[in-house]
Amino acid sequence: MIREWRRWLRRAEALLCTATPGLYKLVVFASIQHVYSVAELGHTATNMSLAQLAGFFTAIGWASLILVRVPMAADRHQAVDAFYRVAWMAAATVILVSCIAVCVSALTPFAIEAGPFIFLLCGWSAYQVARHYFVAQRSYRVAVLFDLILIGGSYAAVYICKAYEVSSSAALALALLATASVMFASIGAPPPSSVGHRFDRKGLQFGMTNFLSGGVNLMFVPISSITCGVAFAGGFSLLSSVTAVAILLPRAISTTQLPQLAKLTASSSPIESPLRSMHKVVSRSNVAVLGINVLLVIAAVRLCERGSVAAYQSSLMASGVLLATQYAVAMGSVVSSSVMMVFERASETATINLKTTILFSISCSLISVLDGHAGFFCVLLGAIAASVVRNRLVEKHAGRVVQSYNNTLQAMR
């Protein structure tokens, strides 16, 4: 009885650990809209989206390696060593991307604001890399505690920066950097053995994989700003935070099972049973959450855009429903993607995502033909179609990887 209760508590902690980043966006965006304006929210949401897009290469790709390699460590010293070996490479990519941003800003000032972008990129990358150390160690309570500190710090920073007429982008970056500093201090100093290793391209490959799949969602806010205006982008960014609940359970399942799958493969143990269990739960949750998200979109638009024009509300509501659908479809490949991550098949997954991104790019090109909301709807529909194709291809490759692994186990017996 006690063992079963602890198992369910562990699952609840993992779900909460996955939910708090979404809560962060929701609280922060709502506070910016309240303290500043919808236009400022749209501006900051665009800067944050661009920083998070680059963060796939400076943080998320390396975080994937942390989730796979840190659980294999025999003790805490080896775990910290494995973590900092990856963290140094993540820092190198932050410096590189920052230099590129400065060059792009100098050549085309209208394309990107280098200052806010670099500030947010450094904060977001440091926070994500440090956070995934605790997730890899399955210290979900610690990760949630730091998430709550970040949420409270960001909320306070928004009010303080507004009083001193500082941008909300700077407020978010300051809170991210401050929280990340405390997280790194709690992890401990980097051991000398973690320095001077060869640069591992797998982090960039995983970053490309995540960028071509999850990065599509972050492009929606900047695209909505271009096609429909800053005010619409502000409202859509709020809906994006609300509907992000669709990724909570699938990501929680992946977060809890990925370190375990890594341990099973390291010990040459079967993995078919946990994979079947993951697939069953993810499929059920996607259907249930899609229905909930549609209701949340309708309620959010009715509540937050009460005084808006009916046509504006309808367009925003339709965009939210399409976004919720895209989330649900994209999460259908989370189990297959986990398999590819465990076996570090980043290059194969990146190739698949590159092909489907071309399909998405074609839908984006319709913006030049269709104006306003119609063009934005085509972008969302194109993202849904690309996700369907991607799911089929990733499942096919993951099935081959698992079959090859099973054949190897049979040959060993």
C-alpha angles and dihedrals in degrees: 000000000000091000091052091048091051091049092054090044089054091052091048090051091050091050091049090047089055093044100052096072088055090047087051093058093044095050095041096047092045091050092049090051090049098043100034119014143275090263091053089048091054090049094049093042089055092050091047092048091052091048091049091048090055087041090070086073098035099041121358097055091050091044088059089057090048091054091053103038106036095060089057092062116112095218142003094271092056090044092054090046092051090047096052093045086063095037093058090055090048089053090052091055091049090057092047095049091046091055090049090050091053091051093047092048091051093051098039111018092179093058100064141357102232097197101055091036095054092042092053093041093055093047096045094046095048092047095049096046093049093043093055091058089066092042091051089051088049089239091144095159092057091048091050091048091055090045090055090048088052092049093049092044093049092048091052093043091055092056094043095047091048090054090054093041093247119149120262089236089063090048092056093045093051092051092048094050093046093050093045090052091056091047093053090047090055091049091053139233118316112259117237090244090066093065129084101025125144115273110259112217092198089084090059091044091054088045091054090048093052092041094054092048110030095021091071090072092055090055092062095077096052090044092050089051091054097043103033106020137259095282092055090047089054092053092043091051089058091051089048090056092047096048092046085089084087091075097046102087097037091049091045089054091048092046093053097040101040096073089044092050089050090054092047093052091045089056093042093244127151116269103183095097097055090044092054090048092050093050093049095051094043093051093051095045094050092058094046096045093048090060091047092049093053089055091047092052093052092047094046094051093046092049103039099034098041096134096042128109114275093238090053091050092049093050092047091047093049090049090051093051092049090048091051089051091050091051092051094048094045092052090058090084097051094107094049090045090053089055091052091049095050091052090041094236092154096141093056093048091047090054091053092048092048091057093049092045089060087058090051091048090057090058090048090054088063087074088080090056102036118049130216122339095359091060091048091050089054089053091053093046090049090053091053092050092048091051092053092052092045092052092055094049096045091048090052093051094042090053090055092049093051092046091051090049092050091049089053091051091050091050090053093054 
